[in-house]
Amino acid sequence: MDARRGFQRRPITPDEADFLAAYVAPERAWYIVPVRAFWPANHLSLYPQNEKSEGKWEKYREAWELLGARS
């Protein structure tokens, strides 16, 4: 039996979560992205290896302050 049978991709909704935390291990980069910023998409593309990236999600790299963290 296929373990993926019945699997459906669906976006995380703002009713289910406030933030998505993504860690890109090879680059040691965290992204703290508000769900409302990407909803209703069901994926994000992150490019932390490009130091000069001005991509849509770069403003959320290491954005711990969104969670109330203090530096």
N, C-alpha and C positions, 0 to 999 in steps of 0.2 A: 504494500500500500504506500502511495506517495504521501510523505509527511506534509507536503505543501498543499495537498488537495484542500480546496475550500479557502485557501489563503487569499485575502483581498487586500490590496493597498488602499489605504484611505488616509486622508490628512488628519493630523492631530488638530483638534478644534480648540479655540480659546476657552471653551467650557471645560475641557479636560486638563489643560495645563496652562501655566502662565509663561513659562520659559522652556526652551530647549537648550541643554548644555551639551556641546559636542567637543570632543577631545581628538585632535589629530596627532597621534602618538609620534610619528617620525619627526614632526616639527615642534613637538611639545607646545602646541598652541590650543588654547581653549577659546570657544566661542559661546557667549551667553546671548541667545537670540530670543526676543519676545515672540511667542507664538503668533500674536496678532500681526507681526511684521512679515511673516511668510504665508500665513493661512490664506487661501485654501490649498496651497501647493503641498505635495507629499514628499518633497525632497529639497535639499539645498546642495549647492556646489561650492566648496571652499577651496581656496588656493593659498594657503599660508606659506608655501615654499617660495612664492614670488614676493620678495621684500618690498617692491614698489607697487604692489597691487592696490588698486583703488576700487576693488570690487564692491558690490552691493553689501556684502556681509562683513567687510573689514571693520566697520565702525563698531561691530559687536565682539571683536577679538579682545579677550581679556576684560570684558565689560562687567566686571564683578560689581561695580557700583549699582547696576540695575537690580541686583539682589539685596541691596542695602549694605554691602560690604564697604568698609572704610579702609583707606590706604594708610 
